[in-house]
């Protein structure tokens, strides 16, 4: 028998149809159509199905989720928010705030260095010279898809990861700072772990710094949020000045910054 009205379809069929519609279209265009569609789109079942279809969860998922709709959007937006994190585009998107000594450089990661680094997809890296170097990047959260209500009510955590290495023949100091900014670039919160000092004659191994912040207990009430990420690296001693052919990796970043549930 032909169906004259789409709402005459069984609810499980409508739910299956909604599963294939992009989430933003569901909320902006489909949900206001009628009370039936509104109620179906608000069902936990729909958002669990969409999470399963997108691979965000598995069939045997048993972890508690407070809000499946928010969970879906956070997972769909989850990615590295920093642009050009591994120097593939030179210094594009980065601001070189302090460029001391022989200044910032981008170099190719050699085969030996790639074996030592835990991600074999990384081909290039940022290198500093023998004096203080600082660079930063501002991420516009709204432009990346995070809307005001999501930031104000859910307040997802900001997850930060970074890798760095020092030369074995000289000391260095590494520092990371992540700030949550208002539309006027006023700091709303800061995540800044203690600086890492590496002594001369170190093992030159790659080191990872990671953490979450600014934390979700911040009161985020400004209309538009941005994240500013900056790091400072300083090398001490004349021994850091060597011919390029002799250089060891002084500074390399596998930058990543995420917003998580």
C-alpha positions in Angstrom: 0.0 0.0 0.0 1.4 3.4 -0.9 2.1 5.8 1.9 0.6 9.3 1.3 2.4 11.0 4.1 5.9 10.3 5.3 4.7 10.5 8.9 2.6 7.4 8.2 5.8 5.4 8.1 6.7 3.3 11.2 8.8 5.2 13.7 11.7 2.8 13.4 11.8 3.6 9.6 11.8 7.3 10.2 14.6 6.9 12.8 16.6 5.0 10.2 16.1 7.7 7.7 17.1 10.4 10.2 20.3 8.4 10.9 21.5 9.1 7.4 20.8 12.9 7.5 23.7 15.2 8.6 23.3 16.1 12.3 23.2 19.9 11.8 20.4 19.5 9.2 18.5 17.3 11.6 18.5 20.0 14.2 18.2 23.1 12.0 15.8 21.9 9.3 14.1 18.6 10.3 13.5 19.1 14.0 11.2 22.2 13.6 9.0 20.5 11.0 6.5 18.9 13.4 6.2 17.6 16.9 6.6 14.0 15.7 10.0 14.7 14.1 11.0 16.8 17.1 10.3 14.0 19.5 12.1 11.4 17.3 15.1 13.5 16.8 15.4 14.1 20.5 15.4 10.3 21.2 18.6 8.9 22.7 18.2 5.9 20.3 18.8 8.1 17.2 22.0 9.6 18.5 23.3 6.2 19.6 22.6 4.9 16.1 24.4 7.8 14.5 27.4 7.3 16.8 27.5 3.6 15.9 27.2 4.4 12.2 30.0 6.9 12.3 32.2 4.5 14.2 32.3 6.6 17.4 31.2 3.6 19.4 31.1 -0.2 19.0 28.2 -2.6 19.4 29.5 -3.6 22.9 30.0 0.0 24.1 29.3 0.0 27.9 30.6 3.4 29.1 28.1 5.9 30.5 27.2 8.9 28.3 25.3 11.8 29.9 24.0 13.3 26.6 24.3 11.2 23.4 23.6 14.2 21.2 26.4 16.3 22.7 28.6 13.2 22.6 28.0 12.8 18.9 28.8 16.4 18.1 32.0 16.4 20.2 33.2 13.2 18.5 32.4 14.5 15.1 34.3 17.7 15.8 37.2 15.8 17.4 40.4 16.5 15.5 43.7 18.4 15.8 42.6 22.0 15.8 46.0 23.4 15.1 46.8 24.1 11.5 50.1 23.0 10.1 51.2 21.2 13.3 54.2 19.3 11.8 55.7 22.0 9.6 54.5 20.5 6.3 53.6 24.1 5.1 56.6 25.8 6.6 55.5 28.5 9.1 52.1 29.0 7.6 49.5 29.8 10.3 52.2 30.3 12.9 53.3 33.7 14.4 57.1 33.8 15.1 56.9 36.0 18.2 60.6 35.6 19.3 63.1 34.6 16.7 66.5 34.7 18.4 69.9 33.3 17.4 69.8 31.7 14.0 66.0 31.8 14.1 63.3 29.2 13.6 64.0 26.6 10.8 62.0 23.8 9.2 64.0 20.7 8.4 63.4 17.2 7.0 63.2 14.4 9.5 65.9 11.9 8.6 65.2 8.1 8.4 67.1 7.5 11.7 65.1 10.3 13.4 61.8 8.9 12.1 62.7 5.5 13.6 63.1 7.2 17.0 60.0 9.3 16.7 56.7 7.4 17.5 54.8 8.6 14.5 56.2 7.5 11.1 53.9 9.9 9.2 55.9 12.9 10.4 58.3 14.0 7.7 59.4 17.5 8.9 60.0 19.3 12.1 60.5 22.8 13.6 64.1 23.6 14.7 65.3 26.4 17.0 68.8 27.8 17.3 71.0 28.7 20.2 68.8 31.4 21.7 65.2 32.0 22.9 62.6 31.2 20.2 58.8 31.6 20.7 56.0 30.9 18.2 52.2 30.8 18.7 48.9 30.1 16.9 45.4 31.3 17.6 42.5 28.9 16.9 39.0 30.3 16.4 36.7 27.8 18.0 33.6 29.1 16.3 35.2 28.9 12.9 36.1 25.3 13.7 32.5 24.4 14.3 32.0 24.9 18.1 28.9 27.0 18.7 28.2 29.3 21.7 25.8 27.0 23.5 28.1 24.0 23.2 31.0 26.1 24.6 28.9 27.7 27.4 27.0 24.7 28.6 29.1 21.7 27.8 32.4 23.4 28.2 34.5 20.6 26.6 38.0 20.1 27.9 41.0 21.2 25.8 43.4 18.4 25.4 47.0 19.3 24.5 49.8 17.1 23.3 53.3 18.0 22.1 56.6 16.3 21.4 60.1 17.8 21.7 63.7 16.8 21.8 67.0 18.5 22.7 70.5 18.1 21.2 72.7 15.8 23.3 75.5 18.4 23.6 73.8 21.4 25.1 71.1 22.2 27.6 67.7 23.6 26.8 64.4 24.7 28.3 61.0 24.0 26.9 57.8 25.8 27.9 54.2 25.4 26.7 51.3 27.8 27.3 47.7 27.4 26.2 45.1 30.1 26.9 41.4 30.3 26.3 40.6 33.8 25.0 37.5 36.0 24.8 36.6 37.8 21.5 38.7 40.7 22.7 41.7 38.3 23.3 41.4 38.6 27.0 42.6 35.4 28.8 39.7 33.4 30.3 41.9 30.5 31.5 45.5 29.3 31.2 47.1 25.9 31.0 50.9 26.2 31.6 52.8 23.2 32.9 56.2 23.8 34.6 59.0 24.4 32.1 61.1 21.4 31.3 64.9 21.9 31.7 67.1 19.5 29.8 70.7 19.4 31.0 73.7 19.2 28.8 74.8 15.7 27.6 71.2 14.5 27.7 69.9 11.3 26.0 68.3 13.4 23.2 65.2 11.3 23.3 61.8 12.5 22.2 59.6 13.7 25.1 55.9 14.2 25.3 54.0 16.8 27.2 50.3 16.5 27.5 47.4 17.7 29.6 44.0 19.2 29.7 43.1 22.8 30.3 41.7 25.3 30.7 39.5 23.1 32.8 35.7 22.8 32.5 35.1 24.6 35.8 35.8 27.9 34.1 32.8 30.2 33.6 32.8 30.8 29.8 30.4 33.6 29.2 32.0 35.6 26.4 30.4 35.4 22.9 33.3 34.0 21.0 36.2 31.9 22.2 39.6 31.4 20.8 42.6 29.3 21.9 46.1 30.7 21.8 48.9 28.1 21.9 52.5 29.2 22.3 55.8 27.6 23.2 59.2 28.9 24.1 62.4 27.0 23.7 65.8 28.3 24.8 69.2 26.6 24.2 72.2 27.6 26.4 75.8 27.6 25.4 78.0 28.2 22.4 78.0 24.5 21.5 74.5 24.8 20.0 76.0 26.7 17.1 77.1 24.0 14.6 77.1 23.6 10.9 73.7 22.5 9.5 75.1 19.1 8.4 76.0 18.3 12.0 72.7 19.4 13.5 70.7 17.1 15.7 66.9 17.7 16.1 66.7 20.4 18.7 63.0 21.0 18.5 60.3 19.1 16.7 56.5 19.3 17.3 53.8 16.8 16.7 51.4 19.5 17.8 47.9 18.6 18.7 45.0 20.3 20.4 41.6 18.9 20.8 38.3 19.6 22.5 36.9 16.6 24.3 33.8 15.6 26.2 
